């Protein structure tokens, strides 16, 4: 290894290289093109920095004065490009290298001035790099090496044409290194076209993905998704936590709620400017914020060294996205947690995602309020501050506290002050138990039990249907669907069976006037209705519409003559009384059935029905 780079690594605290760094820095690969499978957090930035060093420096330990770029590093996002620039700046710091960046969202004039002064290494995003090449502000004549970092993401983001343009403009005699989390067909085709006999590098560490990440799948009730996220944040109290959502609206909603609950939170979404994104990430790095809520696209390429927790508030769309999200934590030997919030109905999807990603997750319930409080107590008692000696500056005030208050009062006050600084945990409802597909049995037809029958003054003639009546009864009567038994629809009436234990609650919710929605009247029956004498097995009208006032004897209007459905109204309800026709008004051509003629006072074009 070149001495100046070895000294930089030693100064940075590197004792051992990661597997990918060791592999790509082998002397036998000094002149070879490389196609490397490298997961996020595997140390690949330092890896390709070491790999291209012999190509850039040769036998020298320091660079000559900067002129045209010798190396080009291409990254998919601005954040990743700036992160790569920082890493290469310290790695090549003792060699005298000039490392500059060309990324979207920055002032292009400043970048052009930096390129005119000369640079040894340029780190860029594909779109901005194409602009500089086409404008002639970046010369590729002296280029010796090109590195494509996160090549699969660049193709996913639609940069294929830009990459092919850049590689086509580069000198033929160069090294090309491609780093990608996966090597799908598109990456293999790109490598075949623009690399020369590339060496395929796959390390053992990459084959056992995310070994330093603890995956947890938390089964929750659908209405407790956000509450579960709050409890997970409180349970782990991570230095940095990243919460993933699938939409900008969800990011904004969670950010607002977390802020209201006292979390120091920032948001990352596509609607932010580059300056706002930079400030948000800097707040996470310097400790002013501890929680970042982001979408997948906005979080690509970001690096938070203290990130200990990733929460998937919304499940990712595929296994690759799951790995990219989770790979933000557990980097460079550090431990991390990736928690999937799984509503009961999405259990199968979560299992498929984990299976496709080839990772195992521990299935459990999210931390309860009691779990969070117990963890708070554990953290308090294990805090090393209890073992520290009382300083001279503290002695006088400590004496005043001891003289004025008892030990119990002091402890209680300390606990209250601590609790005031953190958000209270949420009470979670129990999620429905999950049964594997093969163990699920059809619902048994068990007897409903003691019940009371009611009649409703609407039936099949008014388009009444169980799928409309059931939620309406639950809503009006403040009961659950489990408290409702059979629903029978007749021609002019409907009958519903209510659990005897829930009748009082149901009647209290309905009210003394016994009126439901759409003017339907409810009546309690003394006994179960006799269905034998009525034909109640006929199919209800198609469409499942709510009861409306339409004469069933008249043909149903269709096409352009189809009238809009309206609830039944009385004359006093009519908001728009009919206007009286003026005396002597002539009927229009349309009312006589005549077609419109050119020059008619009615300028609307005629249409054939």
Secondary structure, 3 states (H helix, E strand, C coil): CCHHHHHHHHHHCCCCCCHHHHHHCCHHHCCCCEEEECCCCCCHHHHHHHHHHHHHHCCCCCCCCCCCCCEEEEECCHHHHHHHHHHHHHHCHHHCCCEEEECCCCCHHHHHHHHHHCCCEEEEEHHHHHHHHHHCCCCCCCCCEEEECCHHHHHHCCCHHHHHHHHHHCCCCCEEEEEECCCCHHHHHHHHHHCCCCEEEECHHHHCCCCCEEEEEEEECHHHHHHHHHHHHHHHCCCEEEEEECCHHHHHHHHHHHHHCCCCEEEECCCCCHHHHHHHHHHHHCCCCCEEEEEHHHHCCCCCCCEEEEEECCCCCCHHHHHHHHCCCCCCCCCEEEEEEEEHHHHHHHHHHHHHHCCCEEEECCCCHHHHHHHHHHHHHCCHHHHCCCCHHHHHHHHHHHHHCCHHHHHHHHHHHHHHCCCCCCCCCCCCCCCCHHHCCCCCCCCCCCEEEEEECCCHHHCCCHHHHHHHHHHHHCCCHHHEEEEEECCCCEEEEEEHHHHHHHHHHHCCCCECHHHCEEEECCCCCCCCCCCCCCCCCCCCCCCCCCCCCCCCCCHHHCCCCCCCCCHHHCCCCCCCCCCCCCCCCCCCCCCCCCCCCCCCCCCCC
